[in-house]
């Protein structure tokens, strides 16, 4: 008899098998003594698609919405069907006495195992392995402290509710708004609020009006100062003539130091990387997209075995990992010898900023594995990303960065000038940044050069004055780094205290899914990337205009996360939660019916063999602007210059509502040539871009 251990990934199964001394190999498992260890490949089982539940839902029809099946059945994913078959066979084996759920310690890991267990109709007893660290000691301790699967039923219910809720909302909203506008629209709980962040930034940029301003800098020989408004503390002047007058007034005049303030400043070492913070730094410092960072980190983890599990949301290690961290640092190659030397002389400092079990969720922070490697043999992208992780792993154990900050106020010809400088006392953890091009650090060093040893009442002379004319700048477009940060902290602007608190540790998406969400926005045409900038497209803007606030706001995610946390803690009824989701899904369908007339541009659809069909044909010159072409989509006729503000919009059913005919492309062409058409039932008129129908008699 044996116990079957099911891990989430082959690499984890291999580590578990090594600790359990399973040295034999089966078809897709390890075996030894009383154990067999196999694995999933992420999700082997998922919720069925609508048409797999009922054939009538294969076609997208408004009359079939909302789609609210009483139960959502499971299916085996075709791509991983073989591995599912292996697990099902092992579970059904008469020699299998019971199972160990060893998937990731978290909500999604629980869902992965339970779906497989349910799909296979397994009834054998299960124990749960719950570990956050993959050291041998932690694995052994975890197996010694396993609990019955029933202890995690609430966590599973939370995971299942999250999965079903995403299905119900996404499926219904996407179909409803696609049918409403005749353009394929993807709507989702996390994707749509993320798009709203991009749309908000685009609107801020478009609404921004630049204003001219001037600054005056005075040179006092061995230091400089910038003009300061004594009342407002503002350094910008709105009047160029005033700036010229100040510069002329102070040039060659004596100056006196009125005040000198000095203080010692400290900057604590940064925390270890989780995936999101690594993606942000890799975008800022290396120009990597979020997806490129994730893909590169996965290679370093799976193929090179140089990095710990990258899809983590934790920035700490567990206390039992101090030894592993020391070993990982000791194993670093020669080019890091000077940086690691101070850490090898004594035990690593044990601080809560680095070692805190309460801050470790499914996985600990990113560090290297301690495996020896030659940096020269790594591909450039992998080497650069691994270098970031190594520098951060070293930095967290270095002392604080300490500097003296000095501020001097100098009076010249009645005007006040401020000078700010800093002088480094202890480089500390910033020693690990040497050789890394960090524009933020370079800018800080340039803007605050060390000041001479100034004292109050010291005298100088204004040797020259420099005027700089500039304009206020709009908010910068989002980058992967800034959008990831906005997603991570999406709940900060929520007014409701409880909701804001519920999103404090979640935000929009998870570290593992945020890169995919960004790529999805690009894929469906809601966003575009130019260089490092991410911007909402016209289609993305139109979608946010079309959908209700319920689905475009981070507050919805906040409410969900609060409810899901309550389910996981046995404080909320899952049935009640899903009833609310069903009501929301139905509400979104109703919202689509009365959604505003947003002019989506028709898209080129792909033919059966993947080729693109021809774009919309012109029916004639626009009767409103006289410049654009009248084009057709599935719902209406519109002007090709709608982006430039032309408001032509003729709905195909506008005359039918008055008892007239449906406006076809042929009828529209005739109306553009002859604005009044008489028929057997009445008269169609095209006036000022609108069609009316006058019934006969």
Secondary structure, DSSP 8 states (H G I E B T S, - for coil): -EEEEEESSHHHHHHHHHHTT--EE-SS-EEETTEEEEE--S-SEEE--HHHH-GGGGS--GGG-S---SS--EEE-GGGHHHHHHHHHHHH-TTEEEEEEES-SSHHHHHHHHHHHHHTT--S-EEE---S--SHHHHHHHHHT-EEGGGGHHHHHHHHHHHHHHHHHHHHHHHHHHHHHTS-----TTHHHHHHHHHHHHHHHHH----EEEEEEEE-SS-EEEE--TTT----BS-HHHHHHHHHHHTT-EEEEEEEEEEEEEE-----B-HHHHHHHIIIII---HHHHHHHHHHHHHTS--B--SS-----B-GGGHHHHHHHHHTS-GGGHHHHHHHHSS-----TTTB-GGG--SS--B-B------GGGS-HHHHHHHHHHHHHHHHTTS--EEEEEEEEEEEETTEEEEEEEEEEEE-GGGGGGTTS--HHHHHHHHHT-------TT-EEE--EEEEEEEE------EEHHHHHHHHHTGGGG-S-HHHHHHTTTT-SS-HHHHHHHHHHHHHTTSEEEETTEEEE-HHHHHHHHHS-HHHHSHHHHHHHHHHHHHHHTT-S-HHHHHHHHHHHHHHHHHHHHT-----------B-TTS-B-------SB-TTTSSSBEEE-SSEEEETTGGGT---EEETTTTGGGT-----HHHHHHHHH-SEEE-SSEEEEEETTEEEEEE--
